[in-house]
Amino acid sequence: MRPIINSTSKMLSYISLLMLLLLFIGGDGASASANAILATSSSAEDKQVSPSSALLPLPNIQHLPLGLPPGPPSLEKKSISARDAQEEDSKDKEEKPKEPKEKRQRFCDTQDPPEDTLAEIKKLHEKEEKEKKEKEKEKDKSGSLGLGSLVKRYSGSLAALAKRQITETNGQRALNVDTWFHLVTSQQRNGSITPEMMDRQFAALQGSFFRHRITFRLLGRTNTINDNWATGTNDTFMKRSLRRGNYGTLNIYFLTSLQGGTLGRCNLPGSISTSPTGSNPLFTQDGCIVSADTMPGGRLRPFNEGQTAVHETGHWLGLLHTFQGFSCSGPGDFIGDTPQQRTSTDGCPGAFGEGPVKDSCPNQAGLDAVHNFMDYSDDSCYQSFTLQQEIRMYSMWDTFRAGK
């Protein structure tokens, strides 16, 4: 026989099942709901339920749903985690330095030429100007002659000129410069300048001077890790330790952490003995300092196509800035075929026919030489040296560096 259960007992059984279900689901709210159900049922059936049948009050226990992770950590743990994350971020920043901000203006820290160098530049300039005036006089004089007389008078001169031009283009008057590249890096930047970048830098140097029949013979490279030397704040000991060759050997030092807001600097040639020694400052301080980030593929856009080394080598061969003196009057850079220029160039004004051209001396003939390697234009703007600059480089070489 199946046992008979009265309605009160059946109700209590249902209530017990409901409370167990709520406890299984979990939470303070579930416990409170179960206690409330118990209180209601107790008051309604108080007279029908024996004391032994009453349930004990439910404890306020926090239950976690099965299969779910615990709640968020405390604020203290959260702050510790944030601090740990900040420490990790700082480590990453130390290991991977931020890319420097792009410089909007090229700046070369090459100093004014020594007195003897300036005197030689002035002398060469006066000679060139004198020759120019003589040619203008001959031109004016020839203008009054008939065509037959003109051909007869100057046929010999034209033939000589043609012969000289052919000789020059055949490369019989050429210059081959022994060259050393020195890469100086900090510990942090070690490995950031690749051999491929060095190769592309040398190719950029060759390509920029090749049309002027000046080539470079790379004799070797050095690679030095020195935090102090890499800043360029003290060149003397670095150059004494790394320099190779004689006074006619181009030494370019590429520094990864060059300070002072400059992209490079170089020493103009000066009078030196035939056999210079390490005690002569003109010899020990000779050479060019260049930011390694200006190499092709470097980080200093828009100056990362290798043209800073070209600009500085122009100084090493005796050229001044096209804006030398920052004036629309006076000799400027002492070069006859570069127009007067009062300001250095930022960017590439008038490039590709877009935007206004740059003319800082509107009352003087010619526009600013923004495509000249001796201005401060962007790397992509540089194109060439002028014919008179080419002649000057050869003359300065012959005077100061050849055979020394």
Secondary structure, 3 states (H helix, E strand, C coil): CCCCCCHHHHHHHHHHHHHHHHHHHCCHHHHHHHHHHHHHHHHHCCCCCCHHHCCCCCCCCCCCCCCCCCCCCCHHHHHHHHHHHHHHHHHHHHHCCCCCCCCCCCCECCCCCCHHHHHHHHHHHHHHHHHHHHHHHHHHHHCCCCHHHHHHHHHHHHHHHHHHHHHHHCCCCCEEEEEEEEEEECCCCCCCCCHHHHHHHHHHHHHHHHCCCEEEEEEEEEEEECCCHHHCCCHHHHHHHHCCCCCCCEEEEEECCCCCCCCEEECCCCCCCCCCCCCCHHHHCCCEEEEHHHCCCCCCCCCCCCHHHHHHHHHHCCCCCCCCCCCCCCCCCCCCCCCCCCCCCCCCCCHHHCCCCCCCCCCCCCCCCCCECCCCCCHHHCCECCHHHHHHHHHHHHHHHCCC
